[in-house]
Amino acid sequence: MKTIEDETLPTREECAGSLKNILDALYVLNGKWKIALILSLIQSPKRFNEIQKEVMGISPKVLANELKDLEQNEFIKRNVYPTTPVSIIYEATEYSQSLKSVIRELSIWGEQHRERIKESMRK
């Protein structure tokens, strides 16, 4: 794992710009569900109930709100099919693919962090 000693520290201006960018990203991806929902839909398009079963613990109300937010931010697309009853299928947009490296890095970091905490509990 890289440490801060391995890299040159950014300037004050670079920090301010970076902080603004990070705050913008966190504003869009806030909460514990959005990245999980994007990951679920990157794997394959799904109906509401399929998403709810895959992303364990999310309530229908929260899921509906999160899907609306993700649609407004162009990460997912809501497809309505005129069947009886109406079929609604959610799918990841091309734009959501831009988060793949972020999701991968979060996964790697999360695994390292979990191992670090496990190790500290063994001591």
N, C-alpha and C positions, 0 to 999 in steps of 0.2 A: 504494500500500500504506500502510495506517495505521501510524503509529508511536506509541510510548508518549507522546510529547509532545502528541499530539492529544487525549488523554483524561485525565480526572482520575484520579489514583492511588487505588486502593481503600484502605479502612481496614485496619488489622491484622486485625480481626474478619472483614471481608469476604474478605481474603486466606486466612485460615485455613479459612473455610467453602468458598471456591472450591477451595482445594487439596484438601480432603477430597472434594469432588464430582468433581474431575478424577481423583484417585487411584481412586475407585470406578469411574468410567467406563473408565479404563485397565485396571483389573483385569478387567473384563468383556470388553473389546475387545482384550486384549493379544495380541501376536504380529503377524506380518506377514500372516496369512491371513484372519482373521475378517472384517474389513471387505470384503475382496475377495470372500469367499464370500457375504456378505450382499448385496453389489451384484449378484453373479451371479444370485442367487435372486430379487432384487427384479425383475430383468428378466423372468424366467419360471421356473416350476417345472422341476426337472431330476432325472434319475437320477444316481446316484453317478458313473458313468463319464463322463457328460456334464459334470458339474462338474469332474472331474479334467482333462478335455481343455481346458475353458475357462480354468481357473485353472492355467496352466502352471507346472510345477516343484514342485507339492505331491505328496508321496508318499501312497499309499493309507492308510498307518497314520496319518499326520498329518491327512489329510482326515477319516478316520473320527472321530478324537478331537475335531477342531475342530467337526464337525457335531454331535457329542454335546453339547459345551459350548454351542453356539448354541441347541440344542434346550432344554437345561436353563434357559437364560436367556431363553427364549420369543421368540427372534428368528426361528427357523425351525420348521417343522412337518414331521414325518416321516409320510408317508402310506403305509400298507402295503395293497396290493391282493391279494386271494386268487386270483391267476392261477397258471398253471403255466408256468414257475417264478414265484415270488412277485415282484411288482413293488413297488419302493420308490421313491417320488418325494418329493423334498424341495422345500418351497416357503417363501417368506418369509411371515411372519405380518404382521398389521396393525401390531403393535408395532414391527417392523423399519422401518416407514415413518417412525418418529420419528427415524431416523438420516439421513434424506435430506439435511437441511440440513448436518449434520456432514460427510457424505460429499462434498457439493458444496463446502464450504469447504476440506476437505482437498485436493480435486482442484485448486481454484484456487490454494491455497498451494503445492502440489507443483509446479504448472506454473511459478509465479513463482520458486520456489526453484531449479528446474532451469535456468531462464533465467539467474538470478543466477550460478549456478555456471559455466555455459557462458561467460558474459560475463567472469567473473574468470579463466577459463582462457585466454581470448584475449589478456589483457593481458601 
